[in-house]
Each structure stands twice: as C-alpha cells, then as structure tokens.
Amino acid sequence: MPIRRGEVQATVLNGLLYVAGGIDRGHSLATFETFDPRDGRWTELAPLPEPHDHIGIDALGGKVYVTRGGDFISATMTDTAWVYDPALDRWSTLPRMPARRIAHAMVALHGKLHLVGGIIGGRAPNETWSFDPTSGRWDATLAPIPTYREHLAATTVGDQAWVIGGRETRPLPTVEVYDPATDSWRMGPPLPAGRGGHTASTLDGTIHVTGGEDWELNRTWPTHFALDPGASTWIRLPDMPTSRHGLASGGINGQWIVVGGGRGPFVNISDIVEIYKP
C-alpha cells in the first residue's frame, strides 16, 4: 500500500478494493484508496471527512458506507456515519448512529447495513443495529447477538451474515449466523482456534479467515481457515505469508486480497499486500 497502516478496513465495489482509515504511528488516518487487482495499481480518493480507525465499512447500492469507529490512540469513540459516492468522489454525512461504537463489524443485507459487536459508548453490549439508506433511519431493536465480542470479523453468504471470532478479554472461536428475514441468530461451526483482530471474506461461496492476534501469547497469526457454509467443520489452507492482525481483505474475481495490518500485536502497521488464489 502507499501508506503503512493497521486497524484498517476494506470493502469491494465494482471490481475494486476500497481501503479506508486505520492507524499509522501514533495517529489515526483519513486515507481512502482503491486497489485494482487487474494492474496492481493504487488510486488515492477523497479522504474520509475525519481521521478514524476501528471503523465499519461495506458497499451497498453502488456506494461505500462507513460507520466511524474512533481514535484508538486518544481512546475516543464517535456516533457518526458517512457515505461515499464513487461517481462524484465525494463523502456525505448520514444520520448519527444510536450510540458511539468502535471495533465493530458491518455487512450489507436485504438493502440495509447491519452492525454487530464492538464497544458501544464504553459499554460491552450485544446490540444489533441496522441502517436503511432509503429511509435514512437506524433501527436498534433487532435481535441481539448471542455472544458479545469486539475486534470481530463478519462476511455475508447469500442473505445471511456470518459473524466470526472476536474477543472478550481473550480471542473467541465463536461463529454465529444472522438471518435478517427472521431477525434471528443461530450457531455456526466454531473456528479451530480463537481469533481477534482477524479478517474474513467470502470468495466464490467459501468463507476465508486469516490473521489475528493473541495478547496473552504476545503474537500474531498467519493461519488460514476456510469453510463451506454447508459443512460442519473448518479446513486449514496455506498460511498467509506474513503473520499480522488489524488487517483488511476482499474477494475479487476468484482472488482473496489481504492488505495492511501489523506484524506484531497491539498497535502495529505494515504496507503489505498478499493475494490468495485457490
């Protein structure tokens, strides 16, 4: 990447990986860029309206949505959200979230954005929220996630959200699946090992998970797990070449692109881009 960073997030839109925010040495970033896997080129876009890390991000309806996490270095959280229009290279402000939230995950389902996990206003809740871009309204009354965690990962398979790992004092292997049609949760096959600060994406119908950190062991992980959503257990695939956490990823045209993150635990950064091809 042009800029080294950790605690970064990414989403895919129109064959490009959009990478937003994160932490550099001692400060948060407003950097917003795309990576094109066809030619390996990075393009700088209009920056986030404010520097932030530990954000939520996903694409919906041809636009990129960001729910602001906060500034980890100064221990602040925010309740603001933005939407980016690629046609105009411009950000707009959305209605405020129901509360300040950081280190959460966000996925797009059924025309809405769904937020799970994280830390909310200094609390450790299990609230599930959704945002409807059509009405501009937040809904904080959805079924709560059964297992609270932060620094988790989430991806979608069909019309359901798979919420994977995360931590509550220590890394968890827990996997839970949310169905917005019934506003209900069910358990999924647990990871072979607990993970926090990892990344997950769906590639050609298969869920891929890699990276993460363990504070107690003072290390990061290169382990790569995959799951066919119809299977009962995860399989292990070739490890990511560089062990790291606080990284981001996206699946494009049969390739899994994994960017950024820190080689060591806690606040660490890199400019690494690695691509897995099944």
Secondary structure, 3 states (H helix, E strand, C coil): CCCCEECCEEEEECCEEEEECCEECCEECCCEEEEECCCCEEEECCCCCCCCECCEEEEECCEEEEECCEECCCCEECCCEEEEECCCCEEEEECCCCCCEECCEEEEECCEEEEECCEECCECCCCCEEEECCCCEEECCCCCCCCCCECCEEEEECCEEEEECCECCCEECCEEEEECCCCEEEECCCCCCCECCEEEEEECCEEEEEECEECCCCEECCCEEEECCCCCCCEEECCCCCCCECCEEEEECCEEEEECCECCCCCCCECCEEEECC
